[in-house]
Amino acid sequence: MHTLEIVDKLAFFQGLTDEEKETVSQLQMRIFRYHPGSIIIRKGDLDGDLFIILKGTATVVGSRSIPLAILKGGDVFGEVSFLAQGRARTADVVSNGEIIVIRLDQQAFASLDGPLREKLKDKLIKILIDRLVTPSAAADVSFNWTHSGPEAAG
């Protein structure tokens, strides 16, 4: 299957014009296969890549090893570190079985023209907001939005 066919089938890219999908399909996106139990993202890591599941499922694991969500084909993850460059990963993502993902790095994303890049950022922000308002995710990641360093206001 060609990259354009993959992009065309993924829900994340719905709403893009055919020309925008063609542009996205030409990005340097890498496809990875992970074995069952593989850690795809490790909490605290500083890479900022974005992932989209093509096939399989994975579990988002929060603090205290609490499962927060099951991700499936078409789901996007890694959006926090992708959007907030330099921010550490907020959770582990572990494959439940064999899984195939697209991995998009920030450099490839930055090569997109401004309007398309903003359209995709808006989609990622919506995903992030939707996840933050779900009770299990909001309870576990709320600590990420507070600052407890010495310069924090009291």
C-alpha positions in Angstrom: 0.0 0.0 0.0 1.3 3.4 -0.9 1.6 6.2 1.6 -1.2 8.2 0.0 -3.6 5.3 0.3 -2.6 5.0 4.0 -3.1 8.7 4.6 -6.5 8.6 2.8 -7.8 5.9 5.1 -6.8 7.3 8.4 -9.5 9.3 10.3 -6.9 11.8 11.5 -6.5 13.1 8.0 -10.2 13.3 7.2 -11.2 16.8 6.3 -8.0 17.5 4.4 -8.3 18.2 0.7 -6.9 15.7 -1.8 -3.9 18.1 -2.4 -3.2 18.4 1.4 -3.4 14.6 1.7 -0.9 14.3 -1.2 1.4 16.7 0.6 1.2 14.8 3.9 1.8 11.5 2.0 5.1 12.9 0.8 6.4 13.6 4.3 9.2 11.5 5.7 7.0 9.2 7.7 8.5 5.9 9.0 6.5 2.8 9.6 7.5 0.6 12.6 6.4 -2.8 13.8 6.5 -3.6 17.5 6.3 -7.0 19.2 3.8 -7.7 22.0 4.7 -6.0 25.2 7.1 -3.5 23.6 7.3 0.0 25.1 6.6 2.3 22.2 6.8 5.5 24.3 8.4 5.7 27.7 7.3 8.2 30.3 9.9 10.9 30.7 11.6 10.5 27.3 12.2 13.7 25.4 11.6 12.6 21.8 8.8 14.5 20.2 7.5 12.1 17.6 3.9 11.6 16.8 2.5 8.1 16.3 -0.6 6.8 14.4 -1.6 3.2 14.8 -2.1 1.4 11.5 -2.8 -2.1 12.9 -3.0 -3.5 16.4 -3.7 -2.0 19.8 -1.6 -0.4 22.6 -2.3 0.6 26.2 -1.5 4.0 27.7 -0.1 3.4 31.2 0.0 6.3 33.6 1.6 6.8 37.0 1.3 3.9 39.4 1.0 1.6 36.4 -2.6 2.4 35.9 -4.0 1.7 32.4 -5.6 4.9 31.1 -6.7 4.0 27.6 -6.6 1.3 24.9 -5.5 2.7 21.6 -6.6 1.0 18.3 -6.0 1.3 14.6 -6.3 5.0 13.5 -5.6 6.4 16.9 -3.0 9.1 17.4 -0.6 9.2 20.4 2.4 11.2 21.5 0.6 14.5 20.9 1.7 16.2 24.1 5.4 16.0 23.4 4.8 16.6 19.7 3.0 19.9 20.3 5.0 21.0 23.3 8.5 20.6 21.9 11.0 19.7 24.6 8.4 18.4 27.0 8.9 14.9 28.4 6.5 12.1 27.6 3.6 12.0 30.1 2.9 8.2 30.0 4.1 4.9 28.7 2.5 3.4 25.7 2.8 -0.4 25.5 1.8 -2.7 22.6 -0.8 -5.3 23.5 0.2 -7.5 20.6 2.0 -7.0 17.3 1.4 -3.4 16.3 2.3 -1.3 13.2 2.5 2.5 13.6 3.5 5.5 11.5 6.0 7.7 13.2 6.2 11.4 12.2 9.0 13.6 13.6 8.8 17.3 14.2 11.3 18.2 11.5 9.1 16.6 8.8 6.0 18.3 10.3 7.8 21.7 10.3 8.4 21.3 6.5 4.6 21.6 5.9 3.3 25.0 4.8 1.7 27.1 7.5 -2.0 26.6 6.9 -1.7 22.8 6.6 0.5 22.6 9.7 -2.0 24.7 11.6 -4.9 22.5 10.5 -3.1 19.4 11.7 -2.1 21.1 15.0 -5.8 22.0 15.5 -6.7 18.3 15.1 -4.0 17.4 17.6 -5.2 20.0 20.1 -8.8 18.6 19.8 -7.5 15.1 20.5 -5.6 16.4 23.5 -8.6 18.2 24.9 -10.9 15.2 24.3 -8.5 13.1 26.3 -8.1 15.6 29.1 -11.8 15.7 29.8 -12.2 12.0 30.2 -12.3 11.2 33.9 -9.5 8.5 34.0 -7.1 10.5 31.9 -7.7 13.8 33.6 -7.2 12.3 37.0 -3.9 10.8 36.1 -2.3 13.6 34.0 -3.5 16.7 36.0 -0.1 16.9 37.6 1.4 17.7 34.3 -0.3 21.1 34.3 0.9 22.3 37.7 4.3 23.6 38.5 5.8 22.8 41.8 9.3 24.3 41.4 10.7 27.0 43.7 9.5 29.8 41.4 5.9 28.7 41.5 3.4 31.3 42.6 1.7 30.6 45.9 
